[in-house]
Amino acid sequence: MALELAPCGAASVDECATGQRIAAYPLLIVLLAVSLGVSGVPAPLYGIYEERWHLAPITTTLVFAVYALGALGAVLVAGAISDRVGRKPLLVGSVIAMVVGLVVFMTAHGVAALFVARALHGGAVGTVVVVASAALLDLRPEHGARSGHLTGITVNVGMAVTILTASLLAQYGPDPLVTPYAVVGLVALVVLLALLPMPETHLARSTAPVRIARPAVPASIRADFRFAVLGVMASWSVLGVYLSLFPAFAGASTGIHSLVFGGVVVAAMAGSGAISQAFGGRIGPRRAAVFGDFGTAVALVLSLLALDSHHASLVASAAVLMGLNFGLAFGGSLRHLGRVVPADRRGEVMSAYYVLAYGAMAVPTILAGWAATEWSLSTIFPWFTAAVAAACLTAGALGLLTALPARGHRGAGVA
């Protein structure tokens, strides 16, 4: 395998170490893709659990929310821990936790196992996102923006490919609740084997005590923060529903009760998000975020109309449009915040950002699941659409308003 970091052999120690550090960069990118892929594996399978185990929609969304809460906890502490003990131990431990979680999924006979597996995956993926991103900066500190751009694209591609593969394996494989997890687990094991000989990227150890990152926002950037975080909260709430309830809802709306169709819809959303982030990097962060916020509001309305039409092609097209705008909204918001946050306040600001982002992924999804249990998803989805669309429109309006002082000073448009 091209990414394996082989022993030095006859090469000098310095040459070997240099080669391993060069190979570590693409390996970390692949690790991020696989990690987000692991997070999306159950998305097309929730409908099977609901049917076989007679689960209510609220149960499905609670299982999903456990992942978001686990990831949130990891985001708040993983960076500080890796500063003390190094990046590699946490990355290796996270991949092992992913594999264990996949085994729990494969052997699950009740909903309690799903909660355990998703908690493991939330903590593991949250840790990888923070620590692998820090390791990429260790390797190429002068290319932080490029590394962030590649990461955004890669995680969406990893999620899209894994979800589509999982739905195909579940539809045509020998056991829909075992085969997808087994295949993804083998991929994770290969990445783990490639990770073991990787050199440590963080050699200067911190001696400061490990503390939970304290969320806070300086007064000077609060307007920019509100704009950025409202956009990501709206887009991540859409992502939460897409990954938990939408595949089954799309199948019921179109009459296509195929795991592949549900997987295609979610993969189309994630894949188009990768495309928009790939090309959206050429657009100014604020401009991209504003366009994505307004576009996500439009895509939500079109998704509702597509579901009401009962046409599979329209539902899939709406998912693509949703992903394109989601990618711009999320990528643009994150790049804009990274541009304005003071370097010495970055940790606490990003903690606040991710607390609200993961909360937006979990809470609206739980509320949608509860409402769908009390009534039906087709009944509550228009209300969910209206609420999130309003949040997107508000975020876009804030982006335009916060640009006005800058325009007055620079005589330029939205940057």
C-alpha positions in Angstrom: 0.0 0.0 0.0 1.3 3.4 -1.0 0.6 4.9 2.4 2.4 2.3 4.5 5.4 3.7 6.3 7.9 0.9 5.9 11.0 0.3 8.0 14.1 2.2 7.0 16.2 -0.7 5.8 19.4 0.4 4.1 18.4 4.1 4.1 20.0 6.5 6.5 18.0 7.3 9.7 17.7 11.0 8.6 16.5 10.0 5.1 14.0 7.5 6.5 12.6 10.0 9.0 12.2 12.6 6.3 10.4 10.1 4.1 8.1 9.0 6.9 7.2 12.6 7.7 6.4 13.3 4.0 4.2 10.2 3.9 2.5 11.1 7.2 0.7 14.1 5.6 -1.4 12.1 3.0 -1.9 9.4 5.6 -3.5 11.9 8.0 -5.8 13.2 5.2 -6.9 9.6 4.5 -7.4 9.1 8.3 -9.7 12.0 8.4 -11.7 10.7 5.4 -12.0 7.2 7.0 -13.0 8.7 10.3 -15.9 10.7 8.9 -16.8 7.7 6.8 -17.1 5.6 10.0 -19.4 8.3 11.4 -21.8 8.0 8.4 -21.9 4.2 8.1 -25.2 3.8 10.0 -27.0 6.5 8.1 -28.6 4.2 5.4 -29.1 1.4 8.0 -31.3 3.2 10.6 -34.4 2.2 8.6 -33.5 -1.4 9.1 -33.1 -1.0 12.8 -36.4 0.8 13.0 -38.2 -2.0 11.1 -36.5 -5.0 12.8 -36.5 -3.6 16.3 -39.6 -1.5 16.1 -37.8 1.7 17.0 -39.5 5.0 17.1 -38.0 8.0 15.3 -37.1 9.6 18.6 -34.9 6.5 19.4 -33.1 6.8 16.1 -32.3 10.5 16.7 -31.2 9.9 20.3 -28.7 7.3 19.0 -27.5 9.8 16.5 -27.3 12.6 19.1 -25.0 10.4 21.3 -22.5 10.6 18.5 -22.6 14.4 18.5 -22.3 14.7 22.2 -19.3 12.3 22.2 -17.6 14.3 19.5 -18.3 17.5 21.4 -16.6 16.1 24.5 -13.6 15.0 22.5 -13.3 18.4 20.8 -13.1 20.2 24.1 -10.2 18.1 25.6 -8.4 16.2 22.8 -6.2 19.1 21.7 -4.9 19.8 25.2 -4.2 16.1 25.8 -2.3 15.8 22.5 -0.1 18.8 23.4 1.0 16.9 26.5 1.3 13.3 25.3 1.7 13.8 21.5 -0.6 13.3 18.5 0.2 9.7 17.7 -1.1 8.0 20.8 -4.5 9.7 20.6 -4.8 8.9 16.8 -3.9 5.3 17.3 -6.3 5.0 20.3 -9.1 6.7 18.3 -8.8 4.2 15.4 -8.8 1.3 17.8 -12.0 2.8 19.3 -13.6 3.1 15.9 -12.9 -0.6 15.2 -14.3 -1.6 18.6 -17.4 0.5 17.8 -17.8 -1.2 14.5 -17.6 -4.6 16.2 -20.3 -3.5 18.7 -22.5 -2.6 15.7 -21.9 -6.0 14.1 -22.8 -7.9 17.2 -25.7 -5.6 18.4 -28.9 -7.3 19.5 -30.6 -4.3 21.1 -30.7 -0.5 21.1 -28.3 -0.3 24.0 -25.5 -1.5 21.8 -26.2 1.2 19.3 -25.8 3.9 22.0 -22.4 2.3 23.0 -21.2 2.1 19.5 -22.2 5.7 18.6 -20.6 7.1 21.8 -17.3 5.3 20.9 -17.5 6.7 17.4 -18.3 10.2 18.5 -15.4 10.4 20.9 -13.0 8.8 18.4 -14.0 10.9 15.4 -14.0 14.1 17.4 -10.5 13.3 18.6 -9.3 12.6 15.1 -10.7 15.8 13.7 -8.9 17.9 16.3 -5.6 15.9 16.7 -5.1 15.1 13.0 -5.7 18.7 12.1 -3.1 19.7 14.6 -0.7 17.1 13.3 -1.2 18.5 9.7 -0.2 21.9 11.1 2.8 20.3 12.8 4.0 18.9 9.5 3.3 22.0 7.3 2.7 25.0 9.5 3.0 27.4 6.6 0.1 25.7 4.8 -2.6 25.9 7.4 -5.2 27.3 5.1 -4.5 24.7 2.4 -4.6 21.9 5.0 -8.0 23.1 6.3 -9.3 23.4 2.7 -8.2 19.8 1.9 -9.6 18.5 5.2 -13.0 20.0 4.4 -13.1 18.3 1.0 -11.7 15.0 2.2 -14.2 14.5 5.1 -17.1 15.1 2.8 -15.7 12.7 0.2 -15.1 10.1 2.9 -18.6 10.4 4.2 -20.2 10.2 0.7 -18.1 7.2 -0.5 -18.7 5.3 2.8 -22.4 5.9 3.0 -22.9 4.8 -0.7 -20.7 1.8 -0.2 -22.6 0.8 3.0 -26.0 1.1 1.3 -24.8 -1.1 -1.6 -23.3 -3.7 0.8 -26.5 -3.7 2.9 -28.7 -4.1 -0.1 -26.8 -6.8 -1.9 -24.4 -8.3 0.8 -25.1 -11.4 2.9 -26.1 -9.5 6.1 -27.2 -5.8 6.0 -26.3 -5.2 9.6 -22.9 -6.9 9.5 -21.3 -6.6 6.1 -21.1 -2.8 5.8 -19.4 -2.5 9.3 -17.1 -5.4 8.5 -15.8 -3.9 5.3 -15.3 -0.4 6.8 -13.6 -2.1 9.8 -11.1 -3.7 7.5 -10.3 -0.3 5.9 -9.9 1.2 9.4 -7.5 -1.6 10.3 -5.4 -1.0 7.2 -5.2 2.7 8.2 -4.2 1.7 11.7 -1.4 -0.5 10.5 -0.1 2.4 8.3 -0.4 4.7 11.3 1.7 2.6 13.7 5.1 3.4 12.2 4.3 7.1 11.6 6.7 9.3 13.5 5.3 11.6 16.2 4.7 15.1 14.7 4.6 17.0 18.0 7.9 16.8 19.8 7.6 19.9 22.1 5.5 18.7 25.0 3.3 21.0 27.0 3.6 20.9 30.8 0.4 22.8 31.4 -2.4 20.9 33.1 -5.1 19.5 30.8 -8.2 21.6 31.1 -11.5 21.6 29.2 -11.2 24.4 26.6 -13.2 27.3 27.9 -15.7 28.6 25.3 -15.5 32.4 25.0 -15.8 35.1 22.3 -13.9 38.5 22.4 -16.2 41.5 22.1 -14.3 42.7 19.1 -15.5 39.8 16.9 -18.9 39.0 18.3 -20.8 40.2 15.3 -18.6 38.1 13.0 -18.9 35.2 15.4 -22.8 35.4 15.4 -22.8 35.4 11.6 -20.4 32.4 11.3 -21.9 30.3 14.1 -25.5 30.9 13.0 -24.6 29.7 9.5 -22.9 26.5 10.8 -25.7 25.8 13.3 -28.3 26.0 10.6 -26.3 23.8 8.1 -25.3 21.2 10.8 -28.9 20.9 11.9 -29.8 20.0 8.3 -26.9 17.5 8.3 -28.1 15.9 11.5 -31.6 15.2 10.0 -30.1 14.0 6.7 -27.9 11.5 8.5 -30.6 10.2 10.8 -34.1 10.5 9.4 -34.0 11.6 5.8 -33.1 8.3 4.1 -36.1 6.6 5.4 -38.3 9.7 4.8 -37.1 9.9 1.2 -37.9 6.3 0.6 -41.4 6.6 2.1 -42.1 9.7 0.0 -41.0 8.2 -3.3 -42.2 4.7 -2.6 -38.7 3.4 -3.3 -37.9 1.2 -0.3 -34.3 0.6 -1.3 -31.3 1.0 0.9 -29.4 2.1 -2.1 -31.7 5.0 -2.8 -31.5 6.3 0.7 -27.7 6.0 0.6 -27.6 7.7 -2.8 -29.6 10.7 -1.5 -27.3 11.2 1.5 -24.1 10.5 -0.5 -25.2 13.0 -3.1 -25.6 15.7 -0.4 -22.2 14.9 1.1 -20.5 14.6 -2.3 -21.8 17.8 -3.6 -20.7 19.5 -0.4 -17.2 18.3 -1.2 -17.4 19.8 -4.7 -18.7 23.2 -3.4 -15.9 23.3 -0.8 -13.3 22.4 -3.5 -14.3 25.3 -5.7 -15.7 27.6 -3.0 -12.2 28.1 -1.7 -11.7 30.6 -4.5 -14.5 32.8 -3.2 -14.0 35.2 -0.3 -15.1 33.5 3.0 -17.9 36.0 3.8 -19.2 36.0 0.3 -19.2 32.2 0.2 -20.9 31.9 3.6 -23.6 34.5 2.7 -24.3 32.8 -0.6 -24.4 29.4 1.1 -26.7 30.6 3.9 -29.3 32.0 1.4 -28.8 29.0 -0.9 -29.4 26.5 1.9 -32.7 28.3 2.8 -33.8 27.9 -0.9 -32.6 24.3 -1.0 -34.7 23.5 2.1 -37.8 24.8 0.5 -37.0 22.9 -2.8 -36.4 19.7 -0.8 -39.8 20.0 0.8 -41.4 20.5 -2.6 -39.4 17.6 -4.0 -40.6 15.3 -1.2 -44.2 16.4 -1.9 -43.8 15.6 -5.6 -42.9 11.9 -4.8 -40.4 11.9 -7.7 -37.1 10.3 -6.9 -35.1 12.3 -9.4 -36.4 15.6 -7.8 -35.5 14.4 -4.3 -32.0 13.4 -5.4 -31.6 16.7 -7.2 -32.7 18.6 -4.1 -30.1 16.7 -2.1 -27.4 17.8 -4.5 -28.5 21.4 -4.3 -28.5 21.1 -0.5 -25.0 19.8 -0.4 -23.6 22.5 -2.7 -25.0 25.2 -0.5 -24.2 23.4 2.7 -20.5 23.2 1.7 -20.4 26.9 0.9 -22.2 27.9 4.2 -20.0 25.7 6.4 -16.7 26.2 4.6 -17.2 29.9 4.2 -18.3 30.4 7.8 -15.3 28.5 9.2 -12.8 30.3 6.9 -14.3 33.7 7.8 -14.1 33.0 11.5 -10.5 31.8 11.1 -9.6 35.0 9.4 -11.0 37.4 12.2 -10.3 35.5 15.4 -7.2 36.7 17.3 -4.4 34.2 17.4 -4.2 34.2 21.2 -7.9 33.6 21.6 -8.3 30.9 18.9 -8.7 27.9 21.3 -11.6 29.4 23.3 -13.3 30.9 20.2 -13.2 27.6 18.3 -14.5 25.8 21.5 -17.5 28.1 21.5 -17.9 27.5 17.8 -18.0 23.7 18.0 -20.1 23.6 21.2 -22.8 25.4 19.3 -22.2 23.5 16.1 -22.5 20.1 17.7 -25.4 21.3 19.8 -27.2 22.3 16.6 -26.5 18.9 15.1 -28.0 17.1 18.1 -30.8 19.2 19.5 -32.9 19.9 16.4 -32.4 16.3 15.3 -33.8 15.1 18.7 -36.7 17.5 18.5 -37.4 16.3 14.9 -37.4 12.7 16.1 -39.6 13.4 19.0 -42.1 15.3 16.8 -42.0 12.5 14.2 -42.8 10.0 17.0 -45.7 12.1 18.2 -47.1 12.8 14.8 -45.2 11.9 11.6 -42.1 13.1 9.8 -44.1 14.3 6.9 -46.2 16.4 9.3 -43.3 18.1 11.1 -40.8 18.4 8.3 -42.4 21.6 6.9 -42.1 23.2 10.3 -38.5 22.0 10.7 -37.8 23.4 7.2 -39.3 26.7 8.0 -37.3 27.1 11.2 -34.0 26.2 9.7 -34.6 28.2 6.6 -35.3 31.2 8.8 -32.0 30.7 10.6 -30.2 30.5 7.3 -31.8 33.7 6.1 -30.9 35.4 9.4 -27.3 34.2 9.1 -27.1 35.5 5.5 -28.6 38.9 6.6 -26.1 39.2 9.4 -23.3 38.5 6.9 -24.4 41.4 4.8 -24.9 43.7 7.7 -21.5 43.0 9.3 -19.9 43.7 5.9 -21.3 47.2 5.7 -18.8 48.8 8.1 -15.9 47.1 6.2 -17.4 48.4 2.9 -17.5 51.9 4.3 -13.8 51.7 5.3 -12.5 50.0 2.2 -14.9 50.9 -0.5 -15.2 47.3 -1.4 -17.9 44.7 -1.6 -18.5 41.7 0.6 -15.2 40.0 1.1 
